[in-house]
Amino acid sequence: MSKPLSNPTTRTLQVLEYLATRPSETYGLSELSRSIGMSKSTCLSILNTLVDAGYVIQHPVQRYYSLGPAAIAVGQAALMRFPDVSDVLPVLKKLARETNMTATCEALAGDQLVVVASAGRGDPLSGIGRTGVRLPFSPPYGAPFGATVELESFRAYLDRADPPLTDEEARRLVRSFETGRHRGFFIGLDLPIDHPLHDQLAEAWSARSPDRKLQPIVAARRVAGYLLDDIDPKQTYAVASIQAPVVSRGGNVEIALALLAFGWKATGEQLLAAAKKLVAAADAVAEGRTR
């Protein structure tokens, strides 16, 4: 349950974002306020404002609340900032069925990675797999984009690390990116369950905007090792994600596909099999866009 927030604007966004991530659901006042972690009086005041503006509608008899029509215009305007991914969703659904994982599509918007499409089983952490979730485009995240940019841009990407990368971290990251670029996919490792940061990381992923909570722990995450370079088919790994760029004929990467596998204990052989399906899906999207 989320903690009550003091800023009125933040509280309003909290209500709106909760409904936006569950567009087919309806909620009574008590259920909604309890789920968000907000007093009924505060939640009711916010809902009344959103209803008046058309962002939320209330059933005239049952009094349940749900997302309103005014949100459509906002969503359509936001989509204009990102590549068209209407062709990607069928591929994600097929990939999710074949792997029994959450399959997502990410796009780069300035210094943030944004989930622009998602399909498959429920996100294990109810966080990072949701459409609209933002992550920082800074080491070690965003490998499919960072590994394919020009040298000058890659250096700028490395410089985004907060706190700054050590020389050893930078060397390790360059090696990981070269490895991933060569084989066409990147594997992000999960933190061991007994790691002091494991619970903190899970809490960060469950936030609507994980980037706000990741920075305090991202340095330790880098030290623990994130990208898997050498894959032993017989060894077992704790996996967070598998990612693959969708590379255009010109070599550009507008979007990347990912399989979310938080908590998955997989052998190297299983990882390679899942990665093969992911790369095939990314290639299918790329081929479809060149026709």
C-alpha positions as CSV (number, residue, x, y, z in Angstrom):
1,M,0.0,0.0,0.0
2,S,1.3,3.4,-0.9
3,K,1.9,6.0,1.8
4,P,-0.2,9.2,1.9
5,L,1.5,12.1,0.1
6,S,1.3,15.7,1.3
7,N,1.6,17.5,-2.0
8,P,-1.9,18.1,-3.5
9,T,-0.7,17.8,-7.1
10,T,1.1,14.6,-6.3
11,R,-1.9,13.1,-4.6
12,T,-4.1,13.9,-7.6
13,L,-1.5,12.3,-9.9
14,Q,-1.5,9.3,-7.6
15,V,-5.2,8.7,-8.0
16,L,-5.1,9.3,-11.8
17,E,-2.1,7.0,-12.4
18,Y,-3.7,4.3,-10.3
19,L,-6.8,4.3,-12.4
20,A,-4.8,4.7,-15.6
21,T,-2.8,1.5,-15.0
22,R,-6.1,-0.4,-14.5
23,P,-8.3,1.1,-17.3
24,S,-10.9,-1.7,-17.3
25,E,-11.5,-1.7,-13.5
26,T,-14.0,0.2,-11.4
27,Y,-13.6,1.2,-7.8
28,G,-15.7,2.4,-4.9
29,L,-14.4,5.2,-2.8
30,S,-13.4,3.0,0.2
31,E,-11.6,0.5,-2.0
32,L,-9.8,3.1,-4.0
33,S,-8.7,5.2,-0.9
34,R,-7.5,2.0,0.8
35,S,-5.6,0.7,-2.2
36,I,-3.8,4.0,-2.7
37,G,-3.2,4.6,1.0
38,M,-5.1,7.9,1.2
39,S,-7.9,9.2,3.5
40,K,-11.4,8.9,2.2
41,S,-12.1,12.6,2.5
42,T,-8.9,13.5,0.5
43,C,-9.6,10.9,-2.1
44,L,-13.2,12.0,-2.5
45,S,-12.1,15.6,-3.0
46,I,-9.6,14.6,-5.7
47,L,-12.1,12.4,-7.4
48,N,-14.7,15.2,-7.5
49,T,-12.2,17.4,-9.2
50,L,-11.2,14.7,-11.7
51,V,-14.9,13.9,-12.4
52,D,-15.6,17.6,-13.1
53,A,-12.7,17.7,-15.5
54,G,-13.7,14.5,-17.3
55,Y,-10.6,12.5,-16.4
56,V,-12.7,10.2,-14.2
57,I,-16.3,9.1,-14.5
58,Q,-18.7,7.9,-11.8
59,H,-21.5,5.5,-12.4
60,P,-24.7,7.3,-11.6
61,V,-26.2,4.4,-9.7
62,Q,-23.4,2.2,-8.4
63,R,-21.2,5.2,-7.7
64,Y,-18.1,3.4,-8.8
65,Y,-15.2,5.4,-10.3
66,S,-13.2,4.6,-13.5
67,L,-11.0,6.4,-16.0
68,G,-12.8,9.1,-18.0
69,P,-12.8,10.2,-21.6
70,A,-10.6,13.3,-21.1
71,A,-7.7,10.9,-20.5
72,I,-7.9,9.8,-24.1
73,A,-6.8,13.2,-25.5
74,V,-3.9,13.2,-23.1
75,G,-2.8,9.7,-24.0
76,Q,-3.0,10.4,-27.7
77,A,-1.0,13.6,-27.4
78,A,1.7,11.7,-25.3
79,L,1.9,8.9,-28.0
80,M,3.0,11.5,-30.6
81,R,6.3,11.8,-28.7
82,F,7.1,8.1,-29.3
83,P,7.4,5.7,-32.2
84,D,4.2,4.0,-33.4
85,V,4.2,0.6,-31.8
86,S,0.8,-0.7,-33.1
87,D,2.7,-3.4,-35.0
88,V,4.6,-4.5,-31.9
89,L,1.7,-5.6,-29.6
90,P,0.8,-8.8,-31.6
91,V,4.5,-9.7,-31.5
92,L,4.7,-9.1,-27.7
93,K,1.5,-11.2,-27.1
94,K,3.0,-14.1,-29.1
95,L,6.3,-13.8,-27.3
96,A,4.6,-13.7,-23.9
97,R,2.7,-16.8,-24.7
98,E,5.7,-18.7,-25.8
99,T,7.9,-17.8,-22.8
100,N,5.2,-17.4,-20.1
101,M,6.8,-14.0,-19.2
102,T,5.8,-10.4,-19.4
103,A,7.0,-9.0,-22.7
104,T,7.5,-5.2,-23.1
105,C,8.6,-2.6,-25.6
106,E,10.7,0.3,-24.5
107,A,11.4,3.6,-26.3
108,L,13.9,6.3,-25.4
109,A,12.6,9.8,-24.5
110,G,15.4,12.1,-23.7
111,D,17.2,10.8,-20.6
112,Q,14.4,8.3,-19.8
113,L,13.4,4.8,-20.9
114,V,9.6,4.5,-21.3
115,V,7.6,1.3,-21.5
116,V,5.3,1.9,-24.4
117,A,3.6,-1.5,-24.8
118,S,3.3,-4.6,-22.6
119,A,1.8,-8.1,-22.8
120,G,1.7,-11.3,-20.9
121,R,1.3,-12.5,-17.4
122,G,1.2,-10.2,-14.5
123,D,4.4,-8.4,-13.8
124,P,6.0,-10.2,-10.8
125,L,6.6,-6.9,-9.0
126,S,3.5,-5.1,-10.3
127,G,5.7,-2.3,-11.4
128,I,8.2,-2.2,-14.2
129,G,6.0,-4.0,-16.8
130,R,3.3,-1.4,-16.8
131,T,2.9,0.8,-19.8
132,G,4.1,4.3,-19.1
133,V,6.6,3.3,-16.5
134,R,9.8,5.4,-16.7
135,L,13.4,4.3,-16.0
136,P,16.6,6.4,-16.1
137,F,18.6,6.1,-19.3
138,S,21.9,5.7,-17.4
139,P,24.3,2.9,-16.6
140,P,23.6,0.0,-16.3
141,Y,20.1,0.4,-17.7
142,G,19.2,0.9,-21.3
143,A,21.8,-1.4,-22.8
144,P,20.0,-2.0,-26.1
145,F,20.1,1.8,-26.8
146,G,23.4,2.6,-25.2
147,A,25.3,-0.1,-26.9
148,T,24.3,1.0,-30.4
149,V,24.8,4.7,-30.3
150,E,27.8,6.6,-31.8
151,L,31.0,6.9,-29.7
152,E,30.4,10.4,-28.6
153,S,26.8,9.7,-27.5
154,F,28.0,6.5,-25.8
155,R,30.4,8.5,-23.7
156,A,27.6,10.9,-22.8
157,Y,25.6,7.9,-21.8
158,L,28.4,6.7,-19.5
159,D,28.7,10.2,-18.0
160,R,25.0,10.0,-16.9
161,A,25.9,7.5,-14.3
162,D,25.1,8.7,-10.8
163,P,27.3,8.4,-8.9
164,P,30.0,8.4,-11.6
165,L,31.4,5.1,-12.9
166,T,34.8,4.0,-11.6
167,D,37.3,3.1,-14.2
168,E,36.7,-0.6,-13.5
169,E,33.0,-0.2,-13.8
170,A,33.3,1.6,-17.1
171,R,35.6,-1.1,-18.5
172,R,33.2,-3.8,-17.4
173,L,30.2,-2.0,-18.9
174,V,32.0,-1.4,-22.2
175,R,32.8,-5.2,-22.4
176,S,29.2,-6.1,-21.5
177,F,27.8,-3.8,-24.2
178,E,30.3,-5.1,-26.8
179,T,29.3,-8.7,-25.9
180,G,25.6,-7.9,-26.0
181,R,25.8,-6.0,-29.3
182,H,27.7,-8.9,-30.9
183,R,25.2,-11.6,-29.9
184,G,22.1,-9.4,-30.2
185,F,20.7,-9.5,-26.7
186,F,21.5,-8.4,-23.1
187,I,20.8,-10.3,-19.9
188,G,20.2,-8.4,-16.7
189,L,20.8,-10.3,-13.5
190,D,18.6,-10.1,-10.4
191,L,20.0,-9.3,-7.0
192,P,20.4,-12.4,-4.8
193,I,17.5,-12.7,-2.5
194,D,19.8,-12.4,0.5
195,H,21.4,-9.2,-0.8
196,P,20.8,-6.2,1.5
197,L,19.4,-4.2,-1.4
198,H,17.0,-6.9,-2.6
199,D,13.9,-5.6,-0.8
200,Q,14.7,-2.0,-1.6
201,L,15.0,-2.8,-5.3
202,A,11.7,-4.6,-5.3
203,E,10.1,-1.6,-3.7
204,A,11.6,0.7,-6.3
205,W,10.2,-1.4,-9.2
206,S,6.7,-1.3,-7.6
207,A,6.6,2.5,-7.9
208,R,4.9,4.2,-10.8
209,S,8.2,6.0,-11.6
210,P,10.9,3.7,-10.4
211,D,13.6,6.2,-11.6
212,R,12.8,8.3,-8.5
213,K,13.8,5.5,-6.1
214,L,16.5,3.8,-8.0
215,Q,19.3,6.3,-7.8
216,P,20.2,5.7,-4.1
217,I,20.8,2.0,-4.8
218,V,21.9,2.0,-8.4
219,A,25.7,2.3,-7.6
220,A,25.5,-0.8,-5.4
221,R,23.5,-2.5,-8.1
222,R,26.3,-1.9,-10.6
223,V,29.0,-3.2,-8.1
224,A,26.9,-6.4,-7.6
225,G,27.1,-7.0,-11.3
226,Y,24.1,-6.4,-13.6
227,L,24.8,-7.6,-17.2
228,L,25.7,-11.2,-17.8
229,D,28.5,-11.6,-20.3
230,D,29.6,-15.3,-20.2
231,I,26.8,-17.8,-20.2
232,D,27.5,-21.3,-19.0
233,P,24.7,-23.6,-20.4
234,K,24.8,-25.7,-17.2
235,Q,25.0,-23.0,-14.6
236,T,21.9,-21.5,-12.9
237,Y,21.4,-17.7,-12.9
238,A,19.0,-15.4,-11.1
239,V,17.6,-13.4,-14.0
240,A,15.9,-10.0,-14.0
241,S,15.4,-9.4,-17.7
242,I,16.5,-10.2,-21.3
243,Q,16.5,-7.3,-23.8
244,A,17.0,-7.0,-27.5
245,P,17.2,-3.9,-29.7
246,V,15.0,-3.6,-32.8
247,V,17.6,-2.4,-35.3
248,S,16.6,-0.7,-38.5
249,R,18.4,-1.1,-41.8
250,G,20.2,2.1,-41.1
251,G,21.4,0.7,-37.8
252,N,19.3,2.9,-35.6
253,V,17.4,1.7,-32.5
254,E,14.1,3.4,-31.8
255,I,12.7,0.7,-29.7
256,A,13.8,-2.4,-27.8
257,L,11.9,-5.5,-26.7
258,A,12.3,-7.2,-23.3
259,L,11.3,-10.2,-21.3
260,L,10.8,-9.6,-17.6
261,A,12.0,-12.5,-15.6
262,F,12.4,-11.2,-12.1
263,G,12.9,-14.1,-9.7
264,W,13.5,-16.6,-12.5
265,K,16.2,-19.1,-11.7
266,A,17.3,-20.4,-15.1
267,T,20.1,-22.4,-16.5
268,G,22.2,-20.9,-19.2
269,E,20.6,-23.2,-21.7
270,Q,17.1,-22.0,-20.8
271,L,18.3,-18.4,-21.0
272,L,19.7,-18.9,-24.5
273,A,16.5,-20.5,-25.6
274,A,14.4,-17.6,-24.3
275,A,16.9,-15.0,-25.8
276,K,16.6,-16.8,-29.2
277,K,12.8,-16.2,-29.1
278,L,13.3,-12.6,-28.1
279,V,15.8,-11.9,-30.8
280,A,13.5,-13.5,-33.4
281,A,10.6,-11.3,-32.2
282,A,12.8,-8.2,-32.4
283,D,14.0,-9.2,-36.0
284,A,10.3,-9.8,-37.0
285,V,9.4,-6.3,-35.8
286,A,12.4,-4.8,-37.6
287,E,11.6,-6.6,-40.8
288,G,8.0,-5.6,-40.7
289,R,9.0,-1.9,-40.5
290,T,11.1,-2.1,-43.6
291,R,8.3,-3.3,-45.9
